[in-house]
Structure formats: C-alpha cells, structure tokens
C-alpha cells in the first residue's frame, strides 16, 4: 500500500482539509512527524486505536502519545531514519488513553520534498487485537496439551486420547522420528488419574544393554564394579505414575524377557537382588520402526509385542498433514518469541509457501529447527524467505560455464558435486558448507546418483 502524504511541508495537497479527508478514509492508523519528532497529522483510525483525539495529538512528541514498548529501545521511525530503509510489519504494543495494552503492526517511511530532502516521517499502524484473539481461539481449538494440529488424523487422535488416558492399559505409539511421540505419551499421563505422580522417560537406544538394565530395574550395592550404593530403577521411580519407553524396538532379546516379566507380574528385580519389588506403573512404549515386521523377522518377541500393543497409536509424518504446518509455525513463533524475548510478527506468505512444499524428512522436529534458525537470523518484523535454510530457498536462475540455462535439479546437483570436490569428498564439511543436515545431503546424493569423490564423512578415504 502506498500513501502520498507530506508532513511539515505539503506540495501535492495544499489544502489541509483535503489531506485530512484522505487520511481519514484509510482504515489503518496513520500519523506524520516533523524532524523534531512532533506529530503533524493524525487520522481518525489513529484516534480510534489510541483513544487520543487529533487535537490532543498534534504538536506532541509521538512517544508521549503512544507509550509503545519500542519507543525507547527500537523506534521504527528512528530506525528508518538511521538506515534509510522503510520499516515494514514491525510489531509492538502501545498503551491506549484508557490504559489498555494494544498489539499493533507498524510500517514506517521517510517523507521527502521534491528535492529529495527529508522533511519528516510517516508511520502506519494496524490494531492486531482481533487477530490476536482469533489466534488464541484457533490455538485453543486445535491444541491438545502441547500437541498442535487440525488435520483429520490429528483431530481423531485428540478425540480418543482422553479415553486412552482414563484407562490403565499399556500403549504403543508408532511413528517416524520427530513426530512428537513423547508429547503424546506426556499428554496421556497428564490426562490420566496418574498425573500427580511421576512421568519417567527412558530412551532405550541411548544406553548400552548393561546400563539400560540397571537404569530400568535398579541395582544393589556391589552388584557390579562401581556399584557402591543401592540405586532405584526407573520403574520404581515411576511407581504410581507412567514410564515412557522410547525406541523400544532397540532393546536386546535378553532385556525383552525381563520387560515381559514386569508386564506380566508387575514386579522388578534390581541387579544383585533376589527380592522382587512390586510396582504400579503404566507403560507407554514408542518406536519409529514397524514392530509387526520385526516380529515376523524374529527380531522382536511376539509375546512382548502383544503385551505392549494393547492400545495402538500411529502418528502421521508431517508431509501427510501439511494443513497443520501454518498452525505449527504460529505455535513455534509464539514459543520462540517467549524464549528469546523477541517480537517476530509471523512469517511472510512467500516463506510459508516454501514451508508448505518441503517434505520434512525430520518431521515436526525439523520444522521447529527451521523456525529456530529463522529466529536467529530475523531481527524483527516478519520471517522472510532469506531467513530459511538454503534447501528451502529457490535457486537463482544462473548458467553454468557456457552450458546454457540449467534446471533447478541440475543446478542443485552441480552445486553438491562442486562442494564435495572442494572438500575432497568429506560429506560432513560439504554439508556444513551447503548449510544442510547430513541426512539431507545423503538423501540428495542418493537422489541425484552422485559418485562421492575422495573421503567419506568421517574424513577416511573410501575404499
């Protein structure tokens, strides 16, 4: 939107009444200031949003009228004067004349005369109160505990979670990495009669078998070297509550047998003890693998499988519920604004379009990492396309060494090959140079059938 408005000196609109008519026809707040930062015009929408009349505003310093949180530390107009660049879609809060805190979105520009000399500034601002309220209602409608979604699959999961939580049955959650399996496990616990007791998570793939056994069941002093005192296992710590066994597909056959006994008899035996300990624990297990296939392959006990699969939940990959991406992005923007003490307004339409098209091999966790990186690069206003990682940005239309225009895929393949050659085949260094994850680089190498030269990602020469 372009406004042809002048501040202290009016050359196109010499009639003040005509200028006020034009300003009053705009549904956004508009005011102008002179070089002394005193307000020279103030439209009707500005009166409505601030609760300050035009007569009271004109002639006063703008900071005295708005009482905005950015007036002192990050004034949009002052930043525009310093940089010479317009400010677009910055966010702030003002205090109205009635003492209400009003969220606003601001754009600012320098006013110049016909000779190009700065004569003042103009700022437009929009009341975001209704937008903020709608976002809250949307969040309440499409958020379950800390899980966000409005796709049919997620709504069905939201509907059955309270019923699952009320029972004491063992639950198996299957889904790709990064889909939020622990969030669902915590939601089941928080909605259950066990919510006042502990939720104890255990990553079964993070520890070697001997340590995992000690972690789960505990040990007595002297049970093994360095066992100088008794230690309670995670099952005992979770007594009365919920234990979450993540990556359960990765536990050894021997440990599967011990876990089966816990499920059947509800007792645990610490290492070095002959006295079983009764436990009242609800088990929620999770895996990113297909347990049924592992049972058929003889890699997971069938009896244990049916013991943990009393209630079965399957979480969808993010690319199977793309309609949730805008909602997730809003949720993450609000989260990082709070954590990083920023005031990012949101994400531009162009950047959102690219987020909607991406495949997300890392699912929701990858989307969160993308938004967190954007927060590091974005200083204010909106997250734009250039704040996103390179793999989400369009590649410029360039030609390569006289071979004519290249397709997007050809350019990407050429760039990867060139980078790998530059780093002697070291995929770790190449991925860092390209600004992408190792998993993404491996996927693209496979997709483009690239023969990696020299060394592998660990710096060793390929045989």
C-alpha positions as CSV (number, residue, x, y, z in Angstrom):
1,X,0.0,0.0,0.0
2,X,1.4,3.4,-1.0
3,X,0.4,6.7,0.7
4,X,1.2,10.1,-0.9
5,X,1.4,12.1,2.3
6,X,3.5,15.0,3.3
7,X,4.4,16.1,6.8
8,X,5.5,19.7,7.6
9,X,5.6,20.9,4.0
10,X,2.8,19.9,1.7
11,X,3.3,20.4,-2.0
12,X,0.8,18.0,-3.6
13,X,-2.0,18.5,-1.0
14,X,-2.0,22.2,-0.1
15,X,-5.5,22.1,1.4
16,X,-5.2,20.7,5.0
17,X,-8.9,19.6,5.0
18,X,-8.4,17.6,1.8
19,X,-5.4,15.9,3.3
20,X,-7.4,15.0,6.4
21,X,-10.2,13.6,4.3
22,X,-7.8,11.3,2.5
23,X,-6.1,10.2,5.8
24,X,-9.5,9.6,7.5
25,X,-10.5,7.3,4.6
26,X,-7.7,4.9,5.5
27,X,-8.7,2.1,7.9
28,X,-5.2,1.9,9.4
29,X,-3.8,4.4,11.9
30,X,-1.6,7.0,10.1
31,X,0.4,9.8,11.6
32,X,3.2,12.0,10.4
33,X,6.0,13.7,12.3
34,X,8.4,16.5,11.5
35,X,12.1,16.4,12.0
36,X,11.6,17.4,15.7
37,X,9.6,14.2,16.2
38,X,6.4,16.1,16.9
39,X,3.1,14.9,15.3
40,X,1.9,16.9,12.4
41,X,-1.1,14.9,11.3
42,X,-3.2,12.2,13.0
43,X,-6.0,10.4,11.2
44,X,-9.4,9.1,12.5
45,X,-8.2,5.4,12.8
46,X,-5.3,6.6,14.9
47,X,-7.7,8.4,17.2
48,X,-9.8,5.2,17.5
49,X,-6.8,2.9,18.2
50,X,-5.1,5.1,20.7
51,X,-8.1,6.8,22.3
52,X,-6.3,10.2,21.8
53,X,-8.0,12.9,19.8
54,X,-6.4,14.6,16.8
55,X,-6.3,17.9,18.6
56,X,-4.6,16.4,21.6
57,X,-2.0,14.5,19.5
58,X,-0.9,17.2,17.0
59,X,2.1,19.1,18.3
60,X,3.1,16.5,20.9
61,X,6.1,14.1,20.7
62,X,5.0,10.8,19.3
63,X,6.4,8.9,22.2
64,X,4.2,10.9,24.6
65,X,1.1,9.8,22.6
66,X,1.8,6.1,22.0
67,X,3.7,4.9,25.1
68,X,4.9,2.0,23.0
69,X,7.3,-0.7,24.2
70,X,9.6,0.1,21.3
71,X,9.6,3.9,21.6
72,X,12.8,4.0,23.7
73,X,14.7,0.9,22.5
74,X,13.7,0.3,18.9
75,X,11.6,3.1,17.5
76,X,10.5,2.1,13.9
77,X,10.7,5.7,12.6
78,X,14.1,6.3,14.1
79,X,15.4,3.0,12.7
80,X,14.1,4.1,9.3
81,X,15.9,7.5,9.5
82,X,19.1,5.7,10.5
83,X,19.1,3.0,7.9
84,X,17.3,4.9,5.1
85,X,15.2,1.9,4.5
86,X,11.4,1.7,5.2
87,X,10.3,-0.4,8.2
88,X,7.7,-3.0,7.2
89,X,5.5,-5.1,9.5
90,X,7.3,-4.5,12.8
91,X,5.2,-5.4,15.9
92,X,4.8,-3.6,19.1
93,X,2.3,-2.8,21.9
94,X,1.0,0.6,22.8
95,X,-0.9,1.8,25.9
96,X,-4.2,3.4,24.9
97,X,-5.5,6.5,26.6
98,X,-7.8,4.2,28.5
99,X,-4.8,2.2,29.8
100,X,-5.4,-0.8,27.6
101,X,-2.5,-2.7,26.1
102,X,-3.0,-2.8,22.3
103,X,-0.9,-5.0,20.0
104,X,-0.1,-3.3,16.7
105,X,1.8,-3.9,13.4
106,X,3.8,-0.9,12.2
107,X,5.3,0.3,8.9
108,X,7.3,3.5,8.6
109,X,8.9,5.6,5.9
110,X,10.8,8.9,5.5
111,X,8.9,11.9,4.0
112,X,10.9,13.8,1.4
113,X,10.3,17.0,-0.6
114,X,10.7,17.3,-4.3
115,X,14.4,17.9,-4.0
116,X,14.8,14.6,-2.0
117,X,15.4,16.2,1.4
118,X,14.0,14.6,4.4
119,X,11.2,16.7,5.9
120,X,9.6,14.2,8.4
121,X,8.3,10.7,8.6
122,X,5.1,8.7,8.3
123,X,4.0,5.7,10.2
124,X,1.0,3.4,9.6
125,X,-0.2,1.0,12.3
126,X,-2.8,-1.7,12.5
127,X,-4.7,-2.8,15.6
128,X,-4.0,-6.6,16.0
129,X,-6.3,-7.1,18.9
130,X,-8.9,-9.1,16.9
131,X,-6.2,-11.0,15.1
132,X,-4.6,-11.9,18.5
133,X,-8.0,-13.0,19.9
134,X,-8.7,-15.2,16.8
135,X,-5.2,-16.8,17.1
136,X,-6.0,-17.6,20.8
137,X,-9.3,-19.2,19.8
138,X,-7.7,-21.1,17.0
139,X,-4.9,-22.3,19.3
140,X,-7.5,-23.5,21.9
141,X,-9.5,-25.2,19.3
142,X,-6.5,-27.0,17.6
143,X,-4.1,-27.6,20.5
144,X,-4.3,-30.6,22.8
145,X,-1.8,-30.3,25.7
146,X,1.3,-29.2,23.7
147,X,0.3,-31.0,20.5
148,X,-0.9,-28.8,17.6
149,X,-3.0,-30.0,14.7
150,X,-6.2,-29.5,12.8
151,X,-5.9,-32.2,10.2
152,X,-8.5,-35.1,10.3
153,X,-5.9,-37.5,11.5
154,X,-4.8,-35.3,14.4
155,X,-8.4,-34.5,15.3
156,X,-9.2,-38.2,15.6
157,X,-6.2,-38.7,17.8
158,X,-7.3,-35.7,20.0
159,X,-10.8,-37.3,20.4
160,X,-9.5,-40.7,21.6
161,X,-6.6,-39.5,23.8
162,X,-8.8,-38.7,26.9
163,X,-10.4,-42.2,26.7
164,X,-7.0,-43.8,26.4
165,X,-5.7,-41.7,29.3
166,X,-8.6,-42.8,31.6
167,X,-7.6,-46.5,31.3
168,X,-4.6,-48.1,32.7
169,X,-3.8,-50.1,29.5
170,X,-0.3,-50.3,28.0
171,X,0.1,-48.1,24.9
172,X,2.3,-48.5,21.9
173,X,2.9,-45.3,19.8
174,X,4.4,-45.8,16.4
175,X,5.5,-43.1,14.0
176,X,8.5,-41.6,12.2
177,X,11.2,-39.8,14.2
178,X,10.3,-36.2,15.0
179,X,6.5,-36.7,15.0
180,X,6.1,-36.0,18.7
181,X,5.7,-39.4,20.3
182,X,6.9,-38.2,23.7
183,X,4.4,-35.3,23.6
184,X,1.6,-37.9,23.1
185,X,2.9,-40.0,25.9
186,X,3.0,-37.0,28.2
187,X,-0.5,-36.0,27.2
188,X,-1.7,-39.5,28.1
189,X,-0.1,-39.2,31.5
190,X,-1.3,-35.6,32.2
191,X,-4.9,-36.5,31.4
192,X,-4.8,-39.7,33.5
193,X,-5.6,-40.4,37.1
194,X,-1.8,-40.8,37.5
195,X,-1.0,-37.2,36.6
196,X,0.0,-36.3,40.2
197,X,2.8,-39.0,40.1
198,X,5.9,-39.0,38.0
199,X,6.3,-39.3,34.3
200,X,9.6,-41.1,33.7
201,X,11.0,-41.1,30.2
202,X,13.7,-43.7,29.1
203,X,15.4,-43.7,25.7
204,X,16.1,-47.4,25.2
205,X,18.5,-46.7,22.3
206,X,20.7,-44.2,24.2
207,X,22.3,-46.7,26.6
208,X,24.2,-50.0,26.1
209,X,22.3,-53.1,27.3
210,X,24.0,-53.5,30.7
211,X,23.5,-49.8,31.7
212,X,19.9,-49.8,30.4
213,X,19.1,-52.9,32.6
214,X,20.5,-51.0,35.6
215,X,18.6,-47.9,34.7
216,X,15.3,-49.7,34.3
217,X,15.4,-52.1,37.2
218,X,18.0,-50.6,39.6
219,X,20.8,-52.3,41.3
220,X,22.1,-53.3,44.8
221,X,25.4,-52.1,46.2
222,X,28.2,-54.5,45.0
223,X,26.2,-55.9,42.1
224,X,29.0,-54.8,39.7
225,X,32.1,-52.7,39.7
226,X,31.5,-49.1,40.9
227,X,28.0,-50.1,42.3
228,X,28.9,-48.6,45.7
229,X,25.3,-47.9,46.8
230,X,21.8,-49.1,46.1
231,X,20.1,-47.4,43.2
232,X,16.4,-47.3,42.4
233,X,15.5,-48.1,38.8
234,X,13.2,-46.1,36.6
235,X,10.3,-48.5,37.2
236,X,10.5,-47.9,40.9
237,X,10.8,-44.1,40.4
238,X,7.7,-44.2,38.2
239,X,5.6,-46.1,40.9
240,X,2.1,-44.8,40.7
241,X,2.8,-42.9,37.5
242,X,3.9,-43.6,34.0
243,X,7.1,-44.8,32.4
244,X,7.8,-44.0,28.8
245,X,10.0,-46.5,27.0
246,X,11.1,-44.7,23.8
247,X,12.8,-46.7,20.9
248,X,11.6,-49.9,22.4
249,X,12.5,-51.8,19.2
250,X,16.2,-51.4,20.0
251,X,16.3,-53.3,23.3
252,X,18.1,-56.7,23.3
253,X,16.3,-60.1,23.4
254,X,17.6,-60.6,27.0
255,X,16.1,-57.4,28.1
256,X,12.9,-58.1,26.3
257,X,12.5,-61.2,28.5
258,X,12.9,-59.1,31.7
259,X,10.5,-56.5,30.4
260,X,7.9,-59.2,29.6
261,X,8.1,-60.3,33.3
262,X,7.4,-56.8,34.5
263,X,4.3,-56.6,32.3
264,X,3.0,-60.0,33.4
265,X,3.8,-59.9,37.1
266,X,4.2,-56.2,37.8
267,X,7.4,-56.8,39.8
268,X,11.1,-55.8,39.1
269,X,14.2,-57.3,40.4
270,X,17.2,-55.0,40.9
271,X,20.6,-56.3,39.7
272,X,22.2,-58.2,42.6
273,X,18.9,-58.7,44.4
274,X,16.8,-61.8,44.9
275,X,13.8,-59.8,46.4
276,X,11.3,-58.7,43.8
277,X,9.8,-55.2,44.2
278,X,6.1,-54.7,43.3
279,X,5.5,-51.7,41.0
280,X,2.3,-50.0,40.0
281,X,3.3,-48.4,36.7
282,X,1.6,-47.6,33.4
283,X,3.8,-48.3,30.4
284,X,3.7,-46.2,27.3
285,X,6.2,-47.5,24.6
286,X,7.2,-45.9,21.3
287,X,9.2,-46.7,18.3
288,X,10.0,-45.3,14.8
289,X,10.1,-48.8,13.4
290,X,7.4,-51.3,12.4
291,X,7.3,-53.7,15.3
292,X,5.0,-56.1,13.4
293,X,7.6,-56.6,10.7
294,X,10.3,-57.0,13.4
295,X,8.2,-59.8,15.0
296,X,7.9,-61.5,11.6
297,X,11.6,-61.3,11.1
298,X,12.3,-62.8,14.5
299,X,13.9,-59.6,15.9
300,X,11.3,-58.8,18.5
301,X,9.4,-61.2,20.8
302,X,5.9,-61.8,19.7
303,X,4.6,-62.3,23.3
304,X,6.1,-58.9,24.3
305,X,4.7,-57.2,21.2
306,X,1.1,-58.2,22.1
307,X,1.7,-57.2,25.7
308,X,2.7,-53.6,24.8
309,X,0.3,-53.3,21.9
310,X,-2.9,-53.2,24.0
311,X,-3.7,-49.7,22.7
312,X,-2.0,-48.8,19.4
313,X,-1.5,-45.2,18.1
314,X,0.1,-44.4,14.8
315,X,1.4,-40.8,14.3
316,X,1.5,-39.4,10.8
317,X,4.6,-37.8,9.2
318,X,4.4,-34.1,8.7
319,X,4.2,-34.3,5.0
320,X,1.0,-36.3,5.5
321,X,-0.7,-33.5,7.4
322,X,0.5,-30.4,5.6
323,X,-2.6,-28.4,6.6
324,X,-1.1,-28.4,10.1
325,X,2.1,-26.6,9.1
326,X,0.7,-22.9,9.4
327,X,-0.7,-23.8,12.8
328,X,2.6,-25.3,13.9
329,X,4.5,-22.3,12.6
330,X,2.3,-19.9,14.6
331,X,2.8,-22.1,17.7
332,X,6.6,-22.1,17.3
333,X,6.8,-18.4,16.5
334,X,4.9,-17.7,19.8
335,X,7.2,-20.1,21.6
336,X,10.5,-18.6,20.4
337,X,9.2,-15.1,20.9
338,X,8.7,-16.0,24.5
339,X,12.0,-17.9,24.9
340,X,14.2,-15.4,23.0
341,X,12.4,-12.2,24.2
342,X,11.6,-11.2,20.6
343,X,8.5,-9.9,18.9
344,X,8.5,-11.5,15.5
345,X,5.1,-10.9,13.9
346,X,5.0,-14.1,11.9
347,X,6.1,-15.5,8.5
348,X,5.7,-14.0,5.1
349,X,3.4,-15.6,2.5
350,X,6.4,-16.4,0.2
351,X,8.3,-18.1,3.1
352,X,5.2,-20.0,4.2
353,X,4.6,-21.3,0.6
354,X,8.1,-22.8,0.6
355,X,7.5,-24.4,4.0
356,X,4.3,-25.9,2.7
357,X,6.1,-27.5,-0.2
358,X,9.0,-29.0,1.7
359,X,9.0,-32.8,2.5
360,X,10.4,-32.7,6.1
361,X,12.3,-35.9,6.5
362,X,12.8,-34.8,10.1
363,X,9.1,-34.1,10.6
364,X,7.9,-31.6,13.2
365,X,11.3,-31.5,14.9
366,X,12.9,-30.4,11.6
367,X,10.2,-27.7,11.2
368,X,11.0,-26.5,14.7
369,X,14.7,-26.3,13.9
370,X,14.0,-24.3,10.7
371,X,11.9,-21.8,12.7
372,X,14.5,-21.5,15.4
373,X,17.2,-20.8,12.8
374,X,15.0,-18.2,11.2
375,X,14.7,-16.5,14.6
376,X,18.4,-16.3,14.9
377,X,18.7,-14.5,11.5
378,X,15.5,-12.4,11.7
379,X,15.9,-9.2,13.8
380,X,12.3,-8.1,13.7
381,X,9.1,-7.9,11.7
382,X,8.4,-11.0,9.6
383,X,10.3,-14.1,8.9
384,X,11.2,-13.9,5.2
385,X,12.4,-16.4,2.6
386,X,16.0,-15.4,3.0
387,X,15.8,-16.4,6.7
388,X,15.1,-20.0,5.8
389,X,17.7,-22.7,5.3
390,X,19.2,-22.9,1.8
391,X,17.4,-26.1,0.9
392,X,14.1,-24.3,1.2
393,X,15.1,-21.3,-0.9
394,X,14.7,-21.1,-4.7
395,X,18.0,-21.3,-6.6
396,X,18.7,-18.2,-8.7
397,X,18.4,-18.7,-12.5
398,X,22.1,-18.8,-13.4
399,X,24.0,-20.5,-16.2
400,X,26.9,-22.9,-15.7
401,X,30.2,-22.4,-17.7
402,X,28.5,-21.8,-21.0
403,X,26.2,-24.9,-20.9
404,X,23.1,-22.7,-21.1
405,X,20.2,-22.4,-18.6
406,X,20.1,-25.2,-16.0
407,X,17.1,-26.8,-14.4
408,X,16.7,-26.4,-10.6
409,X,17.7,-30.1,-10.1
410,X,20.7,-29.7,-12.4
411,X,21.9,-26.6,-10.6
412,X,21.4,-28.4,-7.2
413,X,23.3,-31.5,-8.4
414,X,26.1,-29.3,-9.8
415,X,26.4,-27.3,-6.6
416,X,26.6,-30.5,-4.5
417,X,29.2,-32.1,-6.7
418,X,31.3,-28.9,-6.8
419,X,31.1,-28.7,-3.0
420,X,32.0,-32.3,-2.4
421,X,35.0,-32.0,-4.8
422,X,36.1,-28.8,-2.9
423,X,36.2,-30.7,0.4
424,X,37.8,-33.8,-1.1
425,X,34.7,-35.9,-0.6
426,X,34.3,-35.1,3.1
427,X,30.5,-35.1,3.4
428,X,30.4,-33.6,6.9
429,X,32.3,-30.5,5.7
430,X,30.3,-30.3,2.5
431,X,27.0,-30.4,4.4
432,X,28.2,-27.6,6.7
433,X,29.3,-25.6,3.6
434,X,26.0,-26.1,2.0
435,X,24.1,-25.3,5.2
436,X,22.1,-28.5,5.2
437,X,21.9,-31.5,7.6
438,X,24.0,-34.6,6.8
439,X,20.8,-36.6,6.4
440,X,19.6,-34.1,3.7
441,X,22.9,-34.4,1.9
442,X,22.8,-38.2,1.9
443,X,19.3,-38.1,0.6
444,X,20.3,-35.7,-2.3
445,X,23.4,-37.8,-3.1
446,X,21.2,-40.8,-3.5
447,X,18.5,-39.0,-5.4
448,X,21.0,-37.5,-7.9
449,X,23.1,-40.6,-8.1
450,X,26.3,-38.7,-7.2
451,X,29.5,-40.6,-7.1
452,X,31.2,-39.1,-4.0
453,X,34.9,-38.5,-4.5
454,X,37.8,-38.9,-2.0
455,X,36.9,-39.2,1.7
456,X,33.7,-40.2,3.4
457,X,32.0,-38.0,6.1
458,X,34.4,-39.2,8.8
459,X,37.5,-38.0,6.9
460,X,38.5,-41.5,5.9
461,X,39.3,-42.3,2.3
462,X,36.7,-44.5,0.6
463,X,37.9,-48.0,-0.4
